[in-house]
């Protein structure tokens, strides 16, 4: 729903998940400004993804308001670290690749009982 320019209030669009360039264009189309406290060079950011925003999407704010966006998660908000690649890589083949039983892998077993 597009709000006419005469309307004093606009709805904040969902910016989380958008690239920086798309977030700027989306906010501008609604008559809003964007500020990124964690990026001093926000005007140069293009492919970084928005991970948080304030006010939240759907909130009604006055036209020409500032929406704050963040590109990095803050302390304690996720960012569990890099999980890939895992070294050494897990064995392929699932259950067929279980560890061998202990002992000599080349032992000859006698099945006749005369051993």
C-alpha positions in Angstrom: 0.0 0.0 0.0 1.5 3.3 -1.1 0.8 6.3 1.2 0.1 9.6 -0.5 2.6 12.4 0.1 -0.1 14.4 2.0 -0.2 11.7 4.7 1.8 12.8 7.8 2.5 9.2 9.0 4.1 6.3 7.1 4.6 2.7 7.9 8.2 1.5 8.3 9.0 -1.1 5.7 10.7 -4.4 6.5 14.4 -3.8 5.8 15.9 -6.8 7.6 17.3 -9.2 5.0 17.7 -6.5 2.3 21.1 -5.4 0.9 22.2 -1.9 1.9 21.4 -0.4 -1.5 17.9 -2.0 -1.5 17.2 -0.9 2.1 18.1 2.7 1.2 15.8 2.7 -1.9 13.0 1.1 0.0 13.1 3.6 2.8 13.4 6.5 0.5 10.3 5.4 -1.4 8.4 5.6 1.8 9.7 9.1 2.6 12.2 7.8 5.3 15.9 8.2 6.0 18.3 5.5 7.0 21.1 5.7 9.5 23.6 2.9 10.3 25.3 3.4 13.6 27.7 0.5 13.1 28.9 1.8 9.6 30.5 5.1 9.2 30.7 4.4 5.4 27.0 3.5 5.1 26.5 5.6 2.0 29.2 3.4 0.2 27.7 0.0 1.5 26.1 -2.0 -1.3 25.9 -5.8 -0.7 25.9 -5.9 3.1 22.7 -7.3 4.5 20.6 -5.6 7.2 20.2 -7.8 10.3 18.3 -5.5 12.6 16.2 -2.3 12.3 14.6 0.2 14.6 11.7 1.1 14.6 10.4 -2.3 13.6 8.6 -3.0 10.4 5.0 -1.9 10.4 5.4 0.9 12.9 3.8 4.2 12.0 6.2 7.1 12.1 6.2 10.7 10.8 7.3 11.2 7.3 11.1 12.1 7.1 11.8 10.0 10.2 15.1 8.1 10.6 15.1 4.3 10.6 18.2 2.8 12.2 19.7 -0.3 10.6 22.5 -2.6 11.7 24.6 -4.9 9.6 26.4 -6.8 12.4 24.8 -8.6 15.3 25.6 -7.1 18.6 27.2 -9.0 21.5 25.1 -12.0 22.7 22.8 -11.8 19.6 24.0 -14.8 17.7 27.1 -14.9 15.5 28.1 -18.4 16.7 31.3 -18.2 14.7 32.4 -19.9 11.6 31.3 -23.5 11.5 32.6 -24.4 8.0 34.8 -25.9 6.7 35.2 -28.5 9.3 38.6 -30.0 9.3 39.1 -32.9 9.1 36.0 -33.5 7.1 33.6 -36.2 8.4 33.8 -39.5 6.6 31.5 -40.1 3.7 29.1 -43.0 3.4 27.2 -42.8 6.7 26.9 -46.1 8.6 29.1 -48.0 6.2 32.1 -46.0 7.3 32.1 -47.0 11.0 35.4 -47.5 12.7 37.0 -51.0 12.3 36.9 -53.3 15.3 40.1 -53.4 17.3 42.6 -56.0 16.4 44.6 -57.2 13.4 42.5 -56.2 10.3 44.4 -59.0 8.3 43.9 -61.8 10.7 42.8 -65.1 9.1 39.8 -66.6 10.9 39.6 -70.4 11.0 36.0 -71.6 10.5 36.7 -75.4 10.7 37.7 -75.6 14.3 41.2 -77.0 13.6 43.0 -73.8 14.1 
